[in-house]
């Protein structure tokens, strides 16, 4: 139970740092935001659905330059 609480708290902290980082030009937000979502996805199904959607969108074939 303590380990689960720690992981959820750590995931939330990473997501918050990622949000703050996206607003401030000092730190890159995605470096913290994405790992935070991956950690939270283990415990929250809606977060897992968002990650699945993002993976599907990212894996679509991208058009080649010049075509």
Backbone as ProteinMPNN parsed JSONL, in Angstrom:
{"seq_chain_A": "XXXXXXXXXXXXXXXXXXXXXXXXXXXXXXXXXXXXXXXXXXXXXXXXXXXXXXXXXXXXXXXXXXX", "coords_chain_A": {"N_chain_A": [[0.827, -1.195, 0.0], [1.93, 1.242, 0.787], [3.952, 1.501, -1.113], [2.446, 1.729, -3.453], [1.093, 4.141, -2.968], [3.284, 5.861, -2.868], [4.261, 5.648, -5.516], [2.082, 6.668, -6.988], [2.002, 9.272, -5.957], [4.549, 10.145, -6.774], [4.242, 9.997, -9.55], [2.263, 11.962, -9.899], [3.688, 14.232, -9.062], [5.657, 14.324, -11.067], [4.021, 14.833, -13.311], [2.985, 17.346, -12.594], [5.371, 18.866, -12.526], [5.979, 18.631, -15.199], [3.84, 20.066, -16.353], [4.309, 22.612, -15.302], [6.826, 22.991, -16.421], [6.14, 23.154, -19.098], [5.05, 25.618, -19.215], [7.026, 27.348, -18.42], [10.08, 28.516, -19.801], [12.392, 27.385, -18.829], [12.781, 24.661, -18.067], [12.376, 21.579, -19.866], [9.14, 20.462, -20.423], [7.977, 18.032, -21.363], [9.753, 16.011, -20.742], [9.323, 15.347, -18.115], [6.572, 15.097, -17.972], [5.604, 12.959, -19.631], [6.821, 10.518, -18.52], [5.556, 10.677, -16.017], [2.853, 10.323, -16.698], [3.001, 7.703, -17.663], [3.606, 6.269, -15.337], [1.294, 6.833, -13.803], [-0.616, 5.634, -15.406], [-0.615, 2.967, -14.782], [-2.296, 2.734, -12.649], [-4.627, 4.172, -13.123], [-7.197, 3.814, -15.271], [-8.334, 5.75, -17.183], [-6.108, 7.355, -17.775], [-4.47, 5.501, -18.961], [-5.927, 5.024, -21.3], [-5.613, 7.489, -22.57], [-2.849, 7.44, -23.054], [-2.72, 5.21, -24.766], [-4.159, 6.22, -26.949], [-2.444, 8.325, -27.697], [-0.139, 6.887, -28.405], [-1.111, 5.44, -30.6], [-1.698, 7.505, -32.345], [0.838, 8.598, -32.716], [2.15, 6.503, -33.975], [1.099, 6.3, -36.475], [1.556, 6.263, -39.99], [3.704, 8.632, -41.25], [3.612, 11.262, -43.664], [5.933, 11.351, -46.383], [8.583, 13.687, -46.878], [8.17, 16.047, -49.473], [6.186, 14.773, -50.868]], "CA_chain_A": [[0.0, 0.0, 0.0], [2.822, 2.405, 0.849], [4.637, 1.595, -2.396], [1.463, 2.226, -4.415], [0.892, 5.564, -2.67], [4.494, 6.572, -3.264], [4.32, 5.707, -6.981], [1.052, 7.602, -7.448], [2.485, 10.607, -5.6], [5.686, 10.464, -7.638], [3.678, 10.257, -10.874], [1.611, 13.271, -9.859], [4.736, 15.256, -8.997], [6.245, 14.432, -12.401], [3.06, 15.498, -14.19], [2.955, 18.762, -12.219], [6.611, 19.48, -13.014], [5.836, 18.713, -16.654], [2.935, 21.176, -16.676], [5.042, 23.851, -15.01], [7.886, 23.098, -17.419], [5.607, 23.578, -20.401], [4.732, 27.04, -19.111], [8.273, 28.096, -18.226], [11.096, 28.101, -20.78], [13.611, 26.961, -18.147], [12.912, 23.21, -18.127], [11.477, 20.975, -20.849], [8.036, 19.842, -19.719], [7.644, 16.677, -21.79], [10.682, 15.072, -20.119], [8.721, 14.946, -16.855], [5.146, 14.838, -18.154], [5.371, 11.636, -20.202], [7.04, 9.458, -17.522], [4.514, 10.772, -14.994], [1.651, 9.672, -17.225], [3.246, 6.256, -17.738], [3.473, 5.747, -13.974], [-0.107, 6.927, -13.4], [-1.428, 4.741, -16.24], [-0.682, 1.664, -14.121], [-3.314, 2.762, -11.603], [-5.821, 4.885, -13.554], [-7.544, 3.437, -16.654], [-8.451, 6.864, -18.143], [-4.767, 7.796, -18.186], [-4.012, 4.47, -19.891], [-6.6, 5.262, -22.581], [-4.966, 8.65, -23.194], [-1.557, 6.992, -23.569], [-2.971, 4.354, -25.927], [-4.536, 7.106, -28.045], [-1.248, 9.052, -28.126], [0.735, 5.932, -29.099], [-1.707, 5.139, -31.901], [-1.548, 8.703, -33.183], [2.254, 8.766, -33.037], [2.644, 5.413, -34.807], [0.556, 6.383, -37.828], [2.585, 6.553, -40.991], [3.836, 10.055, -41.553], [3.927, 11.486, -45.076], [7.337, 11.625, -46.672], [8.793, 15.057, -47.383], [8.168, 16.204, -50.908], [5.106, 14.051, -51.553]], "C_chain_A": [[0.872, 1.259, 0.0], [3.544, 2.61, -0.477], [3.697, 2.169, -3.462], [1.237, 3.725, -4.215], [2.092, 6.39, -3.101], [4.564, 6.727, -4.777], [3.289, 6.676, -7.543], [1.485, 9.039, -7.155], [3.627, 11.055, -6.493], [5.213, 10.773, -9.059], [3.011, 11.615, -10.941], [2.628, 14.407, -9.83], [5.38, 15.436, -10.37], [5.311, 15.147, -13.375], [3.001, 16.989, -13.869], [4.207, 19.499, -12.68], [6.549, 19.631, -14.527], [4.939, 19.855, -17.08], [3.632, 22.504, -16.432], [6.145, 24.071, -16.046], [7.384, 23.517, -18.781], [5.266, 25.066, -20.393], [5.973, 27.911, -18.985], [9.327, 27.618, -19.223], [12.377, 27.554, -20.142], [13.838, 25.461, -18.261], [11.966, 22.652, -19.187], [10.384, 20.173, -20.134], [7.8, 18.394, -20.081], [8.551, 15.626, -21.149], [10.116, 14.554, -18.791], [7.277, 14.481, -17.033], [4.876, 13.406, -18.633], [5.68, 10.515, -19.205], [6.005, 9.486, -16.394], [3.23, 10.107, -15.444], [1.821, 8.158, -17.308], [3.097, 5.626, -16.356], [2.014, 5.743, -13.546], [-1.005, 5.977, -14.186], [-1.556, 3.351, -15.626], [-1.846, 1.592, -13.133], [-4.632, 3.388, -12.046], [-6.128, 4.559, -15.013], [-7.748, 4.616, -17.607], [-7.099, 7.374, -18.638], [-4.199, 6.789, -19.185], [-4.648, 4.661, -21.263], [-5.978, 6.449, -23.315], [-3.615, 8.24, -23.785], [-1.729, 6.099, -24.788], [-3.332, 5.191, -27.145], [-3.301, 7.825, -28.592], [-0.284, 8.131, -28.875], [0.204, 5.618, -30.489], [-1.527, 6.318, -32.857], [-0.089, 8.875, -33.615], [2.758, 7.69, -33.998], [2.046, 5.414, -36.21], [1.667, 6.779, -38.794], [2.562, 8.033, -41.321], [4.158, 10.232, -43.029], [5.394, 11.829, -45.272], [7.482, 13.039, -47.212], [8.816, 15.076, -48.905], [7.06, 15.465, -51.618], [3.747, 14.587, -51.161]], "O_chain_A": [[0.579, 2.224, -0.706], [3.731, 3.743, -0.921], [4.107, 2.998, -4.275], [1.195, 4.486, -5.182], [1.938, 7.489, -3.635], [4.887, 7.805, -5.277], [3.585, 7.426, -8.474], [1.35, 9.919, -8.006], [3.672, 12.208, -6.922], [5.717, 11.696, -9.699], [3.169, 12.342, -11.922], [2.448, 15.426, -10.498], [5.624, 16.565, -10.797], [5.757, 15.971, -14.173], [2.971, 17.812, -14.783], [4.122, 20.626, -13.169], [7.006, 20.633, -15.077], [5.233, 20.544, -18.057], [3.555, 23.414, -17.258], [6.371, 25.195, -16.494], [8.106, 24.16, -19.542], [5.201, 25.697, -21.448], [5.971, 29.072, -19.395], [9.443, 26.415, -19.458], [13.348, 27.288, -20.85], [14.96, 25.025, -18.521], [10.875, 23.187, -19.387], [10.689, 19.297, -19.325], [7.458, 17.592, -19.211], [8.155, 14.467, -21.027], [10.413, 13.427, -18.395], [6.816, 13.583, -16.329], [4.009, 12.724, -18.088], [4.851, 9.617, -19.055], [5.623, 8.437, -15.876], [2.585, 9.404, -14.665], [0.875, 7.415, -17.048], [2.514, 4.549, -16.231], [1.539, 4.756, -12.983], [-2.047, 5.558, -13.684], [-2.511, 2.632, -15.921], [-2.325, 0.503, -12.818], [-5.66, 3.159, -11.409], [-5.393, 4.985, -15.904], [-7.362, 4.5, -18.77], [-6.969, 7.779, -19.793], [-3.527, 7.172, -20.143], [-3.983, 4.48, -22.282], [-5.832, 6.419, -24.537], [-3.276, 8.65, -24.895], [-0.967, 6.213, -25.747], [-2.869, 4.911, -28.251], [-3.127, 7.926, -29.807], [0.322, 8.541, -29.865], [0.972, 5.539, -31.448], [-1.238, 6.131, -34.039], [0.182, 9.255, -34.755], [3.695, 7.936, -34.758], [2.448, 4.609, -37.05], [2.584, 7.525, -38.451], [1.515, 8.601, -41.631], [4.905, 9.433, -43.594], [6.012, 12.502, -44.448], [6.605, 13.532, -47.921], [9.419, 14.209, -49.538], [6.98, 15.512, -52.846], [2.727, 14.095, -51.643]]}, "name": "protein", "num_of_chains": 1, "seq": "XXXXXXXXXXXXXXXXXXXXXXXXXXXXXXXXXXXXXXXXXXXXXXXXXXXXXXXXXXXXXXXXXXX"}
